[in-house]
């Protein structure tokens, strides 16, 4: 996929880190803009036009979680959160509030770029009009729309991809590692609970927690019958 000139917004008060990320991202031919204060970052993000937002948790004026909550009320632009190392609660909170992925600081900028490209691939793909149904669930992989009965679901890109994988494999247990490789294009480490939090969010939005069952030590299974 061609990422040339894709606009990325960085909201982080660490100016040196922003300069470093700008250098790496521009080498990959992204267009980059940095903002160093929370409320200004939210205003800029709500202005639209960005393919992805890199959002730090600790910000002056307005923290990253508050920005994310406000953004998700009206906007589904992919958000990549930067969290403090060892703060698992930050990572979980980010996903619960609609973040698509995260990295704890400090991190390798190259890993960030790989993950950003993975997000942009899954949110920017063009698959002609494929509709998948599983019981009362229905998704369109071109329009990136999802419905439970007649109710449209508001899903993040990561939640959409997880639901898509479960629906494609309805009736079969899908491991957390399989989901991570499909959605995030990486192996899952033993301490990473991001998949579990995304699943929890999907269940809440569907309004029927029993449709996705946890299989202890194995993964998850969507119990409805799939058809496409």
C-alpha positions in Angstrom: 0.0 0.0 0.0 1.2 3.5 -0.8 1.7 5.6 2.3 3.2 8.6 0.6 1.9 11.9 1.9 -0.4 10.2 4.5 -0.9 12.8 7.3 0.1 11.9 10.8 -0.5 14.0 13.9 1.8 13.6 17.0 0.4 14.9 20.3 3.3 14.7 22.8 5.0 17.3 25.0 8.4 15.7 24.6 9.8 18.0 21.8 12.9 15.9 21.3 10.9 12.7 20.8 8.6 14.5 18.4 11.6 15.7 16.3 13.0 12.2 16.3 9.7 10.7 15.2 9.2 13.4 12.6 12.6 12.5 11.1 11.8 8.8 10.9 8.3 9.3 9.6 9.3 11.8 6.9 12.0 9.3 5.8 9.1 7.0 5.1 7.4 9.8 3.2 4.7 10.6 5.6 3.5 14.1 6.3 3.9 14.9 10.0 2.6 17.6 12.3 3.4 17.8 16.0 1.4 19.5 18.8 2.8 19.7 22.4 -0.3 20.6 24.5 -3.5 18.5 25.1 -6.3 20.9 24.3 -4.5 22.1 21.2 -3.9 18.6 20.2 -7.7 17.7 20.5 -8.6 20.8 18.5 -6.2 19.8 15.8 -7.3 16.2 15.8 -11.0 17.1 15.5 -10.1 19.3 12.5 -9.7 16.1 10.6 -7.5 15.2 7.7 -5.2 12.8 9.5 -4.7 9.2 8.6 -3.5 8.4 12.1 -2.8 10.1 15.5 0.1 9.3 17.8 -1.1 10.3 21.3 0.9 10.5 24.5 -0.9 9.8 27.8 0.8 12.5 29.9 0.1 15.9 28.4 -0.2 19.4 29.8 -3.7 21.0 29.6 -5.6 17.7 28.9 -4.3 14.2 29.2 -4.3 11.6 26.4 -7.2 9.6 27.8 -9.5 12.7 27.9 -8.5 13.6 24.4 -9.2 10.1 23.2 -12.6 10.0 24.9 -13.6 13.3 23.3 -12.3 12.2 19.9 -14.1 9.0 19.9 -17.5 10.7 20.4 -17.4 11.8 16.7 -14.3 10.5 15.1 -12.8 7.1 14.3 -9.4 8.1 13.1 -6.9 5.4 14.2 -5.1 6.4 17.4 -1.7 5.0 18.5 -1.0 5.7 22.2 2.3 6.1 23.9 2.3 4.9 27.5 4.7 4.9 30.4 6.7 1.7 30.7 5.3 -0.7 33.2 2.0 1.1 33.5 -0.3 -1.7 32.4 -3.4 0.2 33.6 -2.5 3.0 31.1 -2.4 0.5 28.2 -5.6 -1.1 29.2 -7.4 2.2 29.7 -6.2 3.4 26.3 -7.7 0.4 24.5 -10.9 0.6 26.6 -11.3 4.2 25.4 -10.8 3.3 21.8 -7.1 3.3 21.0 -6.0 1.0 18.2 -2.6 0.1 19.5 0.1 1.3 22.0 3.8 1.3 22.8 5.4 1.8 26.2 8.2 4.4 26.4 11.0 4.2 25.6 10.6 2.4 22.3 12.3 1.8 19.0 11.0 4.3 16.5 11.3 1.6 13.8 8.9 -0.6 15.7 6.4 2.3 15.9 6.6 2.8 12.1 6.0 -0.9 11.5 2.9 -0.8 13.7 1.7 2.4 12.1 1.9 0.9 8.7 0.0 -2.2 9.9 -2.8 0.0 11.2 -2.9 2.0 7.9 -3.0 -1.2 5.8 -6.0 -2.5 7.7 -7.9 0.8 7.8 -7.1 1.8 4.2 -7.6 -1.5 2.3 -10.1 -1.7 -0.5 -12.0 -5.0 -0.7 -14.9 -4.8 -3.1 -18.2 -5.1 -1.3 -17.6 -8.2 0.8 -20.3 -8.8 3.4 -20.0 -11.4 6.1 -22.9 -12.5 8.3 -22.9 -14.5 11.5 -26.3 -14.9 13.1 -27.5 -11.3 13.8 -24.0 -9.9 13.1 -23.2 -8.4 9.7 -20.1 -6.5 8.5 -19.0 -5.0 5.2 -15.2 -5.1 4.8 -15.2 -2.4 2.1 -17.4 0.1 4.0 -15.9 -1.0 7.3 -19.5 -1.1 8.7 -20.8 -3.4 11.4 -24.3 -4.2 12.5 -25.9 -6.3 15.3 -29.4 -6.8 13.9 -30.5 -3.3 12.8 -28.1 -1.5 15.2 -25.0 -0.1 13.7 -21.9 -0.7 15.9 -19.2 2.0 16.4 -16.0 0.0 16.4 -12.4 1.0 16.3 -10.3 -0.4 13.5 -8.7 -3.0 15.8 -12.2 -4.0 17.1 -13.5 -4.3 13.5 -10.6 -6.5 12.5 -11.0 -8.8 15.5 -14.7 -9.2 14.9 -14.0 -9.8 11.2 -11.6 -12.6 12.1 -14.0 -14.2 14.6 -16.9 -14.0 12.1 -14.8 -15.6 9.3 -14.0 -18.4 11.7 -17.4 -18.7 13.4 -17.7 -21.9 15.2 -14.0 -22.4 15.5 -11.8 -21.4 18.4 -9.3 -18.7 17.4 -6.2 -18.2 19.6 -5.1 -14.9 20.9 -1.9 -15.3 19.0 -3.8 -15.8 15.7 -5.8 -12.6 16.4 -2.7 -10.6 17.2 -0.9 -11.7 14.0 -4.0 -10.9 11.9 -4.8 -7.6 13.5 -1.5 -6.2 14.7 0.9 -8.3 12.5 3.0 -9.3 15.6 3.2 -12.1 18.1 1.5 -11.6 21.4 3.7 -11.6 24.6 2.4 -13.4 27.7 1.7 -10.2 29.6 -0.2 -8.4 26.8 -3.9 -8.2 27.6 -4.8 -5.9 24.7 -6.8 -8.6 22.8 -8.8 -9.4 25.9 -9.7 -5.8 26.4 -10.7 -5.4 22.7 -12.9 -8.5 23.0 -14.6 -7.0 26.1 -15.3 -3.8 24.2 -16.8 -5.7 21.3 -19.1 -7.7 23.6 -20.4 -4.5 25.2 -21.0 -2.9 21.9 -22.8 -5.9 20.5 -24.9 -6.1 23.7 -24.7 -9.9 23.8 -21.7 -11.1 25.7 -22.5 -14.8 25.1 -22.0 -14.5 21.3 -18.2 -14.5 21.8 -17.1 -17.2 24.3 -13.8 -17.4 26.0 -12.1 -20.8 25.8 -9.7 -21.0 28.7 -6.1 -21.5 27.5 -7.2 -21.7 23.9 -8.7 -18.4 22.8 -12.1 -17.1 21.6 -15.0 -18.5 19.6 -17.9 -16.7 17.9 -20.9 -19.0 18.4 -23.1 -17.7 15.6 -23.0 -19.4 12.2 -21.2 -17.4 9.5 -22.2 -16.9 5.9 -20.9 -14.6 3.2 
